Amino acid sequence: MICNIVGGGDSKSLTQPDAFTIGTNFHCEWANIIFAVDEPVLDKLLRKNIDGFTHQLVFTTPKTYPRFRDHPRCYEFDSKKWVKSHSLSSGLNAIVLAHSLGFSTINLYGFSKIISNHRENKIKFEDIRDKHKEYVFI
């Protein structure tokens, strides 16, 4: 099964609605699911009517979830149940969510910080990487 994950880098514009898609923050308005960890972003996603972002399920971390648990589209996802890492970005949490949902091929759009070996993101990606999954950086 194939999953697209859309981060904030330049290649996000190449994403097509050709597979199940997890968007991060406001990077893909037609995503099936959105992962966000920052309170201001979650507030806009869940409590404002922003075009394109009114119907998706929104996943967030256990730390942030209590502030938004009253919203019916908000769900808690604890990546620590799947990987031994903490303080993951929205994009890295989205990757772990894709793992937990059973996707075997994960197309990563807009993940230039990992491709360019950005220290923190590259190290954390290696921590969460599942050797049984295929990752395609676009």
C-alpha positions in Angstrom: 0.0 0.0 0.0 1.2 3.5 -0.9 0.9 6.6 1.1 2.0 10.2 0.2 3.1 12.4 3.0 3.3 16.2 2.3 5.7 18.4 4.3 6.6 22.0 3.8 9.5 21.8 1.3 9.5 22.8 -2.3 8.6 19.4 -3.8 5.2 19.6 -2.0 3.9 21.2 -5.2 4.5 17.9 -7.1 2.0 16.0 -5.0 -0.9 14.4 -6.8 -4.1 12.9 -5.3 -3.1 9.5 -6.5 -2.8 7.7 -3.2 -3.9 8.0 0.4 -2.3 11.2 1.7 -1.2 12.5 5.1 -0.6 16.3 5.1 1.3 18.2 7.7 0.0 21.5 9.0 -1.5 23.4 6.0 0.7 21.8 3.3 -2.0 19.8 1.5 -5.6 20.8 1.6 -6.9 17.6 -0.1 -5.1 15.3 2.3 -7.1 12.4 3.9 -5.5 13.1 7.3 -3.5 16.0 8.7 -0.8 15.8 11.4 0.0 18.9 13.3 1.8 19.5 16.6 1.8 23.2 17.1 -1.1 24.8 19.0 -1.6 27.8 16.8 -1.8 25.5 13.7 -4.2 23.1 15.5 -6.4 26.1 16.6 -6.7 27.2 13.0 -7.3 23.7 11.7 -10.0 22.8 14.2 -11.6 26.0 15.3 -11.6 28.2 12.2 -13.2 27.5 8.9 -10.3 27.6 6.6 -11.1 26.5 3.0 -9.8 23.1 2.2 -9.2 22.2 5.9 -12.6 21.6 7.3 -13.2 17.9 6.9 -10.0 15.9 7.5 -9.2 14.0 10.7 -6.4 15.8 12.5 -3.9 13.9 14.5 -1.6 15.4 17.2 0.7 14.4 20.0 -0.4 13.4 23.6 1.2 16.6 24.9 -1.0 18.8 22.7 -4.2 16.7 22.4 -5.8 17.7 25.8 -6.2 21.2 24.6 -8.2 20.1 21.6 -9.9 16.9 22.7 -13.2 18.6 22.7 -13.1 18.8 18.9 -14.6 15.8 17.1 -12.0 15.7 14.3 -9.0 15.7 16.6 -7.3 12.4 17.5 -4.3 11.6 19.7 -1.4 9.7 18.2 1.5 8.6 20.4 4.5 7.9 18.2 6.4 6.5 21.2 4.3 3.4 21.1 5.9 2.7 17.7 9.4 4.2 17.8 11.9 5.2 20.5 12.1 8.9 19.7 10.7 12.0 21.2 9.9 15.6 20.1 9.2 14.7 16.5 8.1 17.3 14.0 4.7 17.0 12.3 6.3 15.4 9.3 8.2 12.8 11.2 5.1 12.0 13.3 3.2 11.6 10.0 5.7 9.1 8.9 5.3 7.0 12.1 1.5 7.3 11.6 1.9 5.9 8.1 3.9 3.0 9.6 1.1 2.3 12.1 -1.5 2.4 9.4 0.3 -0.4 7.5 1.6 1.5 4.5 4.6 -0.2 2.9 5.7 2.5 0.4 5.8 6.1 1.7 6.3 8.9 -0.9 7.7 11.9 0.9 7.0 15.3 -0.7 8.4 18.4 0.8 11.0 16.7 3.0 14.0 18.7 1.8 15.5 19.0 5.3 16.0 15.2 5.4 17.4 15.1 1.9 19.8 17.9 2.5 21.1 16.1 5.7 19.7 18.8 8.0 21.3 17.5 11.2 18.3 17.1 13.5 15.8 16.0 10.9 18.2 13.5 9.3 19.1 11.9 12.7 15.5 11.7 13.8 14.4 10.2 10.4 17.1 7.5 10.8 15.7 6.8 14.4 12.1 6.3 13.1 13.0 4.6 9.7 11.5 1.1 9.4 13.8 -1.2 7.4 10.7 -3.0 6.1 9.3 0.1 4.4 10.2 1.8 1.2 10.7 5.6 1.3 10.7 7.6 -1.9 11.9 11.2 -1.5 10.4 13.4 -4.2 
